Amino acid sequence: MSTPFSLRAELKGVEVAPGVTLRYWQAGAGRVLVMLPGLGHAASLYKYQLEGLCNEFRVIALDPRGHGESDKPERGYNYHTLAKDLDGFLRALDLNDVTILGHSGGCKIILTYLELYGDSRLRAIVFSDDSPCHLR
């Protein structure tokens, strides 16, 4: 499979529910930045941000369930379940002090996550309304 990212980016996966593996592109080291695309988009939307930020951060571009490279089960496409998946992802990778960025529907996933799980794992939140694919 060809990568939409540079050779520095690595595709990984983690099971967050029975039969549901979320896949993510990761590059860099240091403080963690997790990026969530809007609904209907894939983590590849963040290829320029991953490239531009991986020298300073451990950048993770996450495909939510049903998106991009992640599993596409028949059910679980409500914000409650997507937020639960995000919590499972953060816990499985033991991520704390995370900056999380959401675009469009990714923002709603983050807001639902905050309602359900609080902000104890988060350092900062960035909400993006404009499409990041045009930014470098």
DSSP file with accessible surface (Angstrom, degrees, kcal/mol):
  #  RESIDUE AA STRUCTURE BP1 BP2  ACC     N-H-->O    O-->H-N    N-H-->O    O-->H-N    TCO  KAPPA ALPHA  PHI   PSI    X-CA   Y-CA   Z-CA
    1    1 A M              0   0  166      0, 0.0     2,-0.2     0, 0.0     0, 0.0   0.000 360.0 360.0 360.0 132.9    0.0    0.0    0.0
    2    2 A S        -     0   0  109      1,-0.0     0, 0.0     2,-0.0     0, 0.0  -0.532 360.0-127.6 -81.3 150.6    1.4    3.4   -0.9
    3    3 A T        -     0   0   49     -2,-0.2    -1,-0.0     2,-0.2     4,-0.0  -0.788   6.5-149.4 -99.3 139.7    1.5    6.1    1.8
    4    4 A P  S    S+     0   0   53      0, 0.0     2,-0.2     0, 0.0    -1,-0.1   0.558  85.9  63.5 -77.2  -7.1    0.0    9.5    1.4
    5    5 A F  S    S-     0   0   15      1,-0.2    -2,-0.2     4,-0.1    43,-0.1  -0.493  98.4 -81.5-107.8 179.0    2.8   10.7    3.8
    6    6 A S    >   -     0   0   32     41,-0.2     3,-1.3    -2,-0.2    -1,-0.2  -0.141  50.6 -94.7 -71.6 176.0    6.5   10.7    3.7
    7    7 A L  T 3  S+     0   0  173      1,-0.3    -1,-0.1    -4,-0.0    -2,-0.0   0.679 122.1  68.7 -67.8 -15.3    8.6    7.7    4.4
    8    8 A R  T 3  S+     0   0  127      2,-0.0     2,-0.3    19,-0.0    -1,-0.3   0.743  83.4  86.9 -74.1 -23.7    8.9    9.0    8.0
    9    9 A A    <   -     0   0   12     -3,-1.3     2,-0.4    18,-0.1    18,-0.2  -0.598  64.0-160.3 -81.8 139.5    5.2    8.3    8.7
   10   10 A E  E     -A   26   0A 110     16,-2.6    16,-2.0    -2,-0.3     2,-0.5  -0.968  13.3-134.6-123.2 133.2    4.2    4.8    9.8
   11   11 A L  E     +A   25   0A  50     -2,-0.4     2,-0.3    14,-0.2    14,-0.2  -0.773  35.7 166.7 -86.8 125.3    0.8    3.3    9.6
   12   12 A K  E     -A   24   0A  71     12,-2.8    12,-2.5    -2,-0.5     2,-0.3  -0.824  18.1-152.6-129.8 171.5   -0.2    1.6   12.9
   13   13 A G  E     -A   23   0A  41     -2,-0.3     2,-0.3    10,-0.2    10,-0.2  -0.989   7.2-169.7-147.5 154.8   -3.4    0.2   14.4
   14   14 A V  E     -A   22   0A  25      8,-2.2     8,-2.7    -2,-0.3     2,-0.5  -0.989  26.8-123.4-145.6 133.9   -4.9   -0.5   17.8
   15   15 A E  E     +A   21   0A 121     -2,-0.3     6,-0.3     6,-0.3    -2,-0.0  -0.685  30.5 170.9 -78.6 124.6   -8.1   -2.4   18.7
   16   16 A V  E     +     0   0A  30      4,-2.5     5,-0.1    -2,-0.5    -1,-0.1   0.533  69.1   8.2-110.2 -13.3  -10.5   -0.2   20.6
   17   17 A A  E >  S-A   20   0A  27      3,-1.2     3,-2.9    71,-0.0    -1,-0.3  -0.956 104.0 -65.6-157.7 159.1  -13.5   -2.5   20.6
   18   18 A P  T 3  S+     0   0  127      0, 0.0     3,-0.1     0, 0.0    -2,-0.0  -0.323 124.8   0.7 -53.9 120.1  -14.1   -6.1   19.6
   19   19 A G  T 3  S+     0   0   53      1,-0.1     2,-0.5    -2,-0.1    -4,-0.0   0.573 109.8 107.7  78.0   9.8  -13.6   -6.2   15.8
   20   20 A V  E <   +A   17   0A   6     -3,-2.9    -4,-2.5    52,-0.1    -3,-1.2  -0.918  40.7 176.1-126.8 106.0  -12.8   -2.5   15.6
   21   21 A T  E     -A   15   0A  28     -2,-0.5    50,-2.5    -6,-0.3     2,-0.4  -0.941  17.2-151.1-107.0 124.7   -9.2   -1.5   14.9
   22   22 A L  E     -A   14   0A   2     -8,-2.7    -8,-2.2    -2,-0.5     2,-0.3  -0.815  12.9-153.1 -91.5 136.4   -8.4    2.2   14.5
   23   23 A R  E     +AB  13  63A  73     40,-0.5    40,-2.4    -2,-0.4     2,-0.3  -0.825  15.0 179.9-111.9 150.9   -5.5    2.9   12.2
   24   24 A Y  E     -AB  12  62A  14    -12,-2.5   -12,-2.8    -2,-0.3     2,-0.4  -0.992  27.3-127.0-150.5 149.6   -3.3    6.0   12.4
   25   25 A W  E     -AB  11  61A  13     36,-2.4    36,-2.7    -2,-0.3     2,-0.4  -0.843  33.6-174.5 -96.0 135.3   -0.3    7.6   10.8
   26   26 A Q  E     +AB  10  60A  23    -16,-2.0   -16,-2.6    -2,-0.4     2,-0.3  -0.992  13.2 158.2-136.8 141.7    2.4    8.5   13.1
   27   27 A A  E     + B   0  59A   5     32,-1.9    32,-2.7    -2,-0.4   -18,-0.1  -0.981  42.6  21.9-154.5 154.1    5.7   10.4   12.8
   28   28 A G        -     0   0   43     -2,-0.3     2,-0.3   -20,-0.2    30,-0.3  -0.184  64.9-106.3  87.2-175.8    8.1   12.2   15.1
   29   29 A A        +     0   0   74     25,-0.6     2,-0.3    28,-0.4    30,-0.0  -0.946  65.4  53.0-148.5 163.0    8.8   12.2   18.8
   30   30 A G  S    S+     0   0   54     -2,-0.3    27,-0.2    27,-0.2    28,-0.1  -0.787  93.6  16.1 111.1-153.3    8.1   14.5   21.8
   31   31 A R  S    S-     0   0  118     25,-0.5    27,-2.4    -2,-0.3     2,-0.4  -0.268  85.3-111.5 -57.8 145.5    4.8   16.0   22.9
   32   32 A V  E     -c   58   0A  16     65,-0.4    67,-2.6    64,-0.3     2,-0.5  -0.649  30.7-176.1 -92.2 132.2    1.8   14.3   21.4
   33   33 A L  E     -cd  59  99A  15     25,-2.5    27,-3.1    -2,-0.4     2,-0.5  -0.990   7.6-167.2-121.9 116.5   -0.5   15.9   18.8
   34   34 A V  E     -cd  60 100A   0     65,-2.7    67,-3.1    -2,-0.5     2,-0.5  -0.922   5.0-160.8-104.8 130.6   -3.5   13.8   17.8
   35   35 A M  E     -cd  61 101A   1     25,-3.0    27,-2.4    -2,-0.5    67,-0.2  -0.949   3.6-165.3-117.4 128.3   -5.4   15.1   14.7
   36   36 A L  E     - d   0 102A   3     65,-3.1    67,-1.9    -2,-0.5    70,-0.2  -0.948  13.3-142.5-111.4 125.4   -9.0   14.0   13.9
   37   37 A P        -     0   0    0      0, 0.0     3,-0.1     0, 0.0     6,-0.1  -0.290  30.1 -92.3 -76.5 168.8  -10.5   14.6   10.5
   38   38 A G    >   -     0   0    1     67,-0.2     3,-2.1     1,-0.2    66,-0.2  -0.298  59.2 -72.8 -72.5 164.5  -14.1   15.6    9.9
   39   39 A L  T 3  S+     0   0   71      1,-0.3    -1,-0.2    64,-0.1    66,-0.1  -0.347 123.4  23.5 -61.9 135.6  -16.7   12.9    9.2
   40   40 A G  T 3  S+     0   0   69      1,-0.3    -1,-0.3    -3,-0.1     2,-0.2   0.355 107.6  97.1  88.6  -4.9  -16.3   11.4    5.8
   41   41 A H    <   -     0   0   89     -3,-2.1    -1,-0.3    26,-0.0     2,-0.3  -0.699  64.8-131.8-110.7 168.0  -12.6   12.4    5.6
   42   42 A A    >   -     0   0   24     -2,-0.2     3,-2.1    25,-0.1     4,-0.2  -0.740  28.4-105.7-116.3 165.2   -9.5   10.4    6.3
   43   43 A A  G >  S+     0   0    0      1,-0.3     3,-2.5    -2,-0.3    19,-0.1   0.756 110.8  79.1 -60.4 -23.8   -6.4   11.1    8.3
   44   44 A S  G >  S+     0   0   48      1,-0.3     3,-1.7     2,-0.2    -1,-0.3   0.726  73.6  79.4 -60.5 -16.8   -4.5   11.6    5.0
   45   45 A L  G <  S+     0   0   22     -3,-2.1     3,-0.4     1,-0.3    -1,-0.3   0.804  90.2  54.7 -55.8 -27.3   -6.1   15.0    5.0
   46   46 A Y  G <>  +     0   0    2     -3,-2.5     4,-2.9     1,-0.2    -1,-0.3   0.124  68.7 118.7 -97.3  21.2   -3.4   16.0    7.5
   47   47 A K  H <> S+     0   0   80     -3,-1.7     4,-2.1     1,-0.2   -41,-0.2   0.887  78.3  45.9 -59.8 -38.1   -0.4   15.0    5.4
   48   48 A Y  H  > S+     0   0   70     -3,-0.4     4,-2.5     2,-0.2    -1,-0.2   0.901 113.7  48.4 -72.3 -38.5    1.1   18.5    5.3
   49   49 A Q  H  > S+     0   0   29      2,-0.2     4,-2.0     1,-0.2     5,-0.2   0.917 111.1  50.7 -67.1 -40.5    0.6   19.1    9.0
   50   50 A L  H  X S+     0   0    0     -4,-2.9     4,-1.6     1,-0.2    -2,-0.2   0.948 113.7  45.2 -60.9 -46.6    2.2   15.7    9.8
   51   51 A E  H  < S+     0   0   55     -4,-2.1     4,-0.3    -5,-0.3    -1,-0.2   0.903 116.2  45.5 -62.0 -43.8    5.1   16.5    7.6
   52   52 A G  H  < S+     0   0   53     -4,-2.5    -1,-0.2     1,-0.2    -2,-0.2   0.744 121.0  35.8 -75.0 -22.9    5.5   20.1    9.0
   53   53 A L  H >X S+     0   0   56     -4,-2.0     4,-1.9    -5,-0.2     3,-1.7   0.574  88.9  88.9-108.3 -11.3    5.1   19.2   12.7
   54   54 A C  T 3< S+     0   0    5     -4,-1.6   -25,-0.6     1,-0.3    -1,-0.1   0.656  80.0  64.8 -70.8 -11.8    6.9   15.9   13.1
   55   55 A N  T 34 S+     0   0  122     -4,-0.3    -1,-0.3   -27,-0.1    -2,-0.1   0.713 118.0  25.7 -77.4 -19.2   10.3   17.4   13.7
   56   56 A E  T <4 S+     0   0  144     -3,-1.7   -25,-0.5     1,-0.1     2,-0.3   0.598 125.8  33.8-114.8 -20.5    8.9   19.0   17.0
   57   57 A F  S  < S-     0   0   41     -4,-1.9     2,-1.0   -27,-0.2   -28,-0.4  -0.914  76.3-111.0-133.4 160.9    6.0   16.6   18.0
   58   58 A R  E     - c   0  32A  63    -27,-2.4   -25,-2.5    -2,-0.3     2,-0.5  -0.858  49.6-160.2 -86.1 103.5    4.9   13.0   18.0
   59   59 A V  E     -Bc  27  33A   0    -32,-2.7   -32,-1.9    -2,-1.0     2,-0.5  -0.801  14.1-172.6 -99.4 129.9    2.1   13.6   15.4
   60   60 A I  E     -Bc  26  34A   0    -27,-3.1   -25,-3.0    -2,-0.5     2,-0.7  -0.984   9.3-165.4-124.4 119.5   -0.7   11.2   15.1
   61   61 A A  E     -Bc  25  35A   0    -36,-2.7   -36,-2.4    -2,-0.5     2,-0.4  -0.931  22.2-157.2-104.0 110.4   -3.3   11.5   12.3
   62   62 A L  E     -B   24   0A   2    -27,-2.4   -38,-0.2    -2,-0.7     6,-0.1  -0.748  15.0-149.2-100.1 132.4   -6.2    9.2   13.4
   63   63 A D  E     -B   23   0A   2    -40,-2.4   -40,-0.5    -2,-0.4     3,-0.1  -0.877  24.3-140.9 -92.0 112.5   -8.8    7.6   11.2
   64   64 A P    >   -     0   0    8      0, 0.0     3,-2.2     0, 0.0     6,-0.3  -0.229  44.1 -64.5 -63.3 166.4  -12.0    7.2   13.2
   65   65 A R  T 3  S+     0   0   19      1,-0.3     7,-0.2    11,-0.1     3,-0.1  -0.200 127.2  19.6 -50.5 136.5  -14.1    4.1   12.8
   66   66 A G  T 3  S+     0   0   23      5,-3.2     2,-0.3     1,-0.2    -1,-0.3   0.475 107.9 101.8  80.8   2.3  -15.5    3.8    9.3
   67   67 A H  S X  S-     0   0   21     -3,-2.2     3,-2.1     4,-0.3    -1,-0.2  -0.908  84.4 -36.8-122.5 148.2  -12.9    6.3    7.9
   68   68 A G  T 3  S-     0   0   32     -2,-0.3   -26,-0.1     1,-0.3    -2,-0.0  -0.134 124.0 -10.7  49.9-123.6   -9.7    5.9    5.9
   69   69 A E  T 3  S+     0   0   78    -46,-0.1    -1,-0.3    -4,-0.0   -45,-0.1   0.505 109.7 104.8 -88.1  -7.9   -7.7    2.8    6.9
   70   70 A S  S <  S-     0   0    2     -3,-2.1   -48,-0.2    -6,-0.3   -57,-0.0  -0.293  83.6 -82.8 -74.2 161.8   -9.7    2.0   10.0
   71   71 A D        -     0   0   46    -50,-2.5    -5,-3.2     1,-0.1    -4,-0.3  -0.230  33.4-145.7 -60.8 154.1  -12.2   -0.8   10.3
   72   72 A K        -     0   0  122     -7,-0.2    -1,-0.1    -6,-0.2   -52,-0.1  -0.666  23.1-179.6-125.9  74.0  -15.7   -0.2    9.0
   73   73 A P        -     0   0   35      0, 0.0   -54,-0.0     0, 0.0   -53,-0.0  -0.203  39.7-111.1 -70.3 168.4  -18.2   -2.1   11.1
   74   74 A E  S    S+     0   0  179      2,-0.0     2,-0.3     3,-0.0     3,-0.1   0.779  95.3  31.6 -69.6 -28.4  -21.9   -2.1   10.5
   75   75 A R  S    S+     0   0  195      1,-0.1     0, 0.0     2,-0.0     0, 0.0  -0.779  78.3  70.9-126.4 170.3  -22.7   -0.1   13.6
   76   76 A G        +     0   0   14     -2,-0.3    -1,-0.1   -10,-0.0   -11,-0.1   0.735  47.4 133.3  99.5  29.9  -21.3    2.5   15.9
   77   77 A Y        +     0   0  105     -3,-0.1     2,-0.2     4,-0.1    -2,-0.0   0.075  40.7 105.7-103.4  28.0  -21.4    5.7   13.9
   78   78 A N  S  > S-     0   0   82      1,-0.1     4,-2.3     0, 0.0     5,-0.2  -0.636  82.4-111.9 -98.2 161.6  -22.9    8.0   16.6
   79   79 A Y  H  > S+     0   0   78     -2,-0.2     4,-2.6     1,-0.2     5,-0.2   0.850 114.8  59.6 -65.4 -31.9  -20.8   10.5   18.5
   80   80 A H  H  > S+     0   0  102      2,-0.2     4,-2.1     1,-0.2    -1,-0.2   0.946 110.6  41.3 -59.5 -47.7  -21.0    8.6   21.8
   81   81 A T  H  > S+     0   0   29      2,-0.2     4,-2.6     1,-0.2    -2,-0.2   0.900 113.5  52.4 -69.6 -39.2  -19.4    5.6   20.2
   82   82 A L  H  X S+     0   0    7     -4,-2.3     4,-2.0     2,-0.2    -1,-0.2   0.898 111.1  48.0 -64.4 -37.0  -16.8    7.6   18.3
   83   83 A A  H  X S+     0   0    0     -4,-2.6     4,-2.4     2,-0.2    -1,-0.2   0.886 110.0  52.3 -68.8 -37.5  -15.8    9.4   21.5
   84   84 A K  H  X S+     0   0  122     -4,-2.1     4,-2.6    -5,-0.2    -2,-0.2   0.904 108.3  51.3 -63.4 -40.6  -15.6    6.0   23.3
   85   85 A D  H  X S+     0   0    6     -4,-2.6     4,-2.5     2,-0.2    -2,-0.2   0.911 108.4  51.7 -60.6 -43.1  -13.3    4.8   20.5
   86   86 A L  H  X S+     0   0    3     -4,-2.0     4,-2.7     2,-0.2     5,-0.2   0.928 109.7  49.2 -61.3 -42.8  -11.1    7.9   21.0
   87   87 A D  H  X S+     0   0   14     -4,-2.4     4,-2.6     1,-0.2     5,-0.2   0.935 111.2  49.6 -61.9 -44.3  -10.9    7.1   24.8
   88   88 A G  H  X S+     0   0   20     -4,-2.6     4,-2.7     1,-0.2    -1,-0.2   0.886 110.9  51.0 -61.2 -37.2  -10.0    3.5   24.0
   89   89 A F  H  X S+     0   0    0     -4,-2.5     4,-2.0     2,-0.2    -2,-0.2   0.954 111.3  45.8 -65.0 -50.0   -7.3    4.8   21.6
   90   90 A L  H  <>S+     0   0    0     -4,-2.7     5,-2.9     1,-0.2     4,-0.3   0.898 116.7  46.2 -61.8 -39.6   -5.8    7.2   24.1
   91   91 A R  H ><5S+     0   0  134     -4,-2.6     3,-1.1    -5,-0.2    -1,-0.2   0.917 109.4  53.3 -69.7 -43.6   -5.8    4.5   26.8
   92   92 A A  H 3<5S+     0   0   58     -4,-2.7    -2,-0.2     1,-0.3    -1,-0.2   0.874 116.9  38.3 -61.9 -36.0   -4.4    1.8   24.6
   93   93 A L  T 3<5S-     0   0   31     -4,-2.0    -1,-0.3    -5,-0.2    -2,-0.2   0.414 108.3-127.8 -92.5   0.8   -1.4    4.0   23.7
   94   94 A D  T < 5 +     0   0  114     -3,-1.1     2,-0.5    -4,-0.3    -3,-0.2   0.912  44.6 175.5  51.4  49.0   -1.3    5.3   27.3
   95   95 A L      < +     0   0    5     -5,-2.9     2,-0.3    -6,-0.2    -1,-0.2  -0.750   6.5 164.0 -90.8 128.8   -1.3    8.9   25.9
   96   96 A N        +     0   0   84     -2,-0.5   -64,-0.3     1,-0.1    25,-0.1  -0.915  57.4  32.8-135.3 162.0   -1.5   11.7   28.4
   97   97 A D  S    S+     0   0   81     23,-0.3   -65,-0.4    -2,-0.3     2,-0.3   0.904  85.4 170.4  57.4  42.6   -0.8   15.5   28.2
   98   98 A V  E     - e   0 122A   0     23,-2.5    25,-3.6    -3,-0.2    26,-1.3  -0.657  35.7-146.1 -91.6 136.3   -2.1   15.3   24.6
   99   99 A T  E     -de  33 124A  23    -67,-2.6   -65,-2.7    -2,-0.3     2,-0.4  -0.899  25.2-163.6 -92.5 128.4   -2.9   18.2   22.3
  100  100 A I  E     -de  34 125A   0     24,-2.3    26,-2.6    -2,-0.5     2,-0.4  -0.961   8.9-165.6-121.8 133.6   -5.9   17.2   20.2
  101  101 A L  E     -de  35 126A  31    -67,-3.1   -65,-3.1    -2,-0.4     2,-0.4  -0.969   6.5-172.6-118.5 130.9   -7.0   18.8   17.0
  102  102 A G  E     -de  36 127A   0     24,-2.5    26,-2.8    -2,-0.4     2,-0.5  -0.967  10.6-155.4-124.3 142.7  -10.4   18.2   15.4
  103  103 A H  E >   - e   0 128A  12    -67,-1.9     3,-2.9    -2,-0.4    26,-0.2  -0.964  61.5 -47.8-113.5 131.0  -11.8   19.4   12.1
  104  104 A S  T >> S+     0   0   70     24,-1.8     3,-1.6    -2,-0.5     4,-1.0  -0.198 138.7  14.8  53.6-116.1  -15.5   19.7   11.5
  105  105 A G  H 3> S+     0   0    7      1,-0.3     4,-1.9     2,-0.2    -1,-0.3   0.772 121.8  67.5 -61.7 -24.4  -17.1   16.5   12.8
  106  106 A G  H <> S+     0   0    0     -3,-2.9     4,-2.0     1,-0.2    -1,-0.3   0.849  95.4  57.0 -61.6 -31.6  -13.8   15.7   14.6
  107  107 A C  H <> S+     0   0   15     -3,-1.6     4,-2.7     2,-0.2    -1,-0.2   0.917 104.9  50.2 -64.0 -42.6  -14.6   18.7   16.8
  108  108 A K  H  X S+     0   0   89     -4,-1.0     4,-2.5     2,-0.2     5,-0.2   0.880 107.4  54.0 -65.7 -36.0  -17.9   17.1   17.8
  109  109 A I  H  X S+     0   0    3     -4,-1.9     4,-2.6     2,-0.2    -1,-0.2   0.942 110.6  46.9 -61.5 -44.3  -16.1   13.8   18.6
  110  110 A I  H  X S+     0   0    0     -4,-2.0     4,-2.6     2,-0.2    -2,-0.2   0.932 111.4  50.2 -64.0 -44.8  -13.8   15.8   20.9
  111  111 A L  H  X S+     0   0   78     -4,-2.7     4,-1.9     1,-0.2    -1,-0.2   0.912 112.7  46.8 -61.1 -41.1  -16.7   17.7   22.6
  112  112 A T  H  X S+     0   0   11     -4,-2.5     4,-2.2     2,-0.2     5,-0.2   0.909 109.9  53.9 -67.1 -40.4  -18.5   14.4   23.2
  113  113 A Y  H  X>S+     0   0    2     -4,-2.6     4,-3.4    -5,-0.2     5,-0.6   0.932 107.9  50.7 -56.6 -46.5  -15.3   12.9   24.6
  114  114 A L  H  X5S+     0   0   47     -4,-2.6     4,-1.6     1,-0.2    -1,-0.2   0.902 109.9  50.0 -60.4 -41.7  -15.0   15.8   27.0
  115  115 A E  H  <5S+     0   0  149     -4,-1.9    -1,-0.2    -5,-0.2    -2,-0.2   0.896 120.9  34.8 -62.9 -39.2  -18.6   15.3   28.2
  116  116 A L  H  <5S+     0   0   70     -4,-2.2    -2,-0.2    -5,-0.1    -1,-0.2   0.843 136.1  15.0 -85.6 -36.9  -18.1   11.6   28.8
  117  117 A Y  H  <5S-     0   0   67     -4,-3.4     3,-0.4    -5,-0.2    -3,-0.2   0.481  91.6-135.3-123.7  -8.1  -14.4   11.4   30.0
  118  118 A G     << -     0   0   30     -4,-1.6    -1,-0.2    -5,-0.6     3,-0.2  -0.219  35.8 -73.5  78.5-169.5  -13.3   14.8   31.0
  119  119 A D  S >  S+     0   0  111      1,-0.1     3,-1.7     2,-0.1    -1,-0.2   0.185  85.5 117.9-115.1  18.0  -10.0   16.4   30.1
  120  120 A S  T 3  S+     0   0  101     -3,-0.4   -23,-0.3     1,-0.3    -1,-0.1   0.777  83.0  43.2 -62.1 -26.4   -7.5   14.6   32.4
  121  121 A R  T 3  S+     0   0   29     -3,-0.2   -23,-2.5   -25,-0.1     2,-0.3   0.514 101.8  90.2 -92.2  -5.6   -5.6   13.2   29.4
  122  122 A L  E <   +e   98   0A  23     -3,-1.7   -23,-0.2   -25,-0.2     3,-0.1  -0.736  43.5 179.9-104.0 143.2   -5.6   16.4   27.4
  123  123 A R  E    S-     0   0A 121    -25,-3.6     2,-0.3     1,-0.4   -24,-0.2   0.790  76.5 -13.3 -95.8 -45.0   -3.1   19.3   27.4
  124  124 A A  E     -e   99   0A  42    -26,-1.3   -24,-2.3     2,-0.0    -1,-0.4  -0.982  56.9-139.8-156.1 160.4   -4.9   21.5   24.8
  125  125 A I  E     -e  100   0A  56     -2,-0.3     2,-0.5   -26,-0.2   -24,-0.2  -0.989  10.4-166.3-129.4 136.5   -7.7   21.3   22.2
  126  126 A V  E     -e  101   0A  65    -26,-2.6   -24,-2.5    -2,-0.4     2,-0.5  -0.992   4.9-161.1-123.5 125.6   -7.7   22.9   18.8
  127  127 A F  E     -e  102   0A  98     -2,-0.5     2,-0.5   -26,-0.2   -24,-0.2  -0.923   8.2-166.8-106.9 129.3  -10.9   23.2   16.8
  128  128 A S  E     +e  103   0A  25    -26,-2.8   -24,-1.8    -2,-0.5   -21,-0.2  -0.965  19.3 174.0-120.5 125.8  -10.6   23.8   13.0
  129  129 A D        +     0   0  141     -2,-0.5     2,-0.2   -26,-0.2    -1,-0.1   0.733  64.6  75.2 -95.4 -30.3  -13.4   24.9   10.8
  130  130 A D  S    S-     0   0  128      1,-0.1   -26,-0.1   -26,-0.0     0, 0.0  -0.600  97.4 -96.2 -86.0 147.7  -11.4   25.4    7.6
  131  131 A S    >   -     0   0   42     -2,-0.2     3,-1.1     1,-0.2     4,-0.1  -0.424  27.8-153.7 -63.7 120.6  -10.2   22.4    5.6
  132  132 A P  G >  S+     0   0    5      0, 0.0     3,-1.6     0, 0.0    -1,-0.2   0.620  80.7  84.7 -72.5  -8.7   -6.6   21.7    6.6
  133  133 A C  G 3  S+     0   0   44      1,-0.3    -2,-0.1   -85,-0.1   -85,-0.0   0.727  88.9  51.7 -68.8 -16.8   -5.7   20.1    3.3
  134  134 A H  G <  S+     0   0  154     -3,-1.1     2,-0.3     2,-0.0    -1,-0.3   0.465  96.2  85.6 -96.0  -2.2   -5.0   23.6    1.8
  135  135 A L    <         0   0   96     -3,-1.6   -87,-0.1    -4,-0.1   -86,-0.1  -0.766 360.0 360.0-101.2 146.1   -2.6   24.6    4.6
  136  136 A R              0   0  223     -2,-0.3   -87,-0.1   -88,-0.1    -3,-0.0  -0.957 360.0 360.0-122.5 360.0    1.1   23.8    4.7
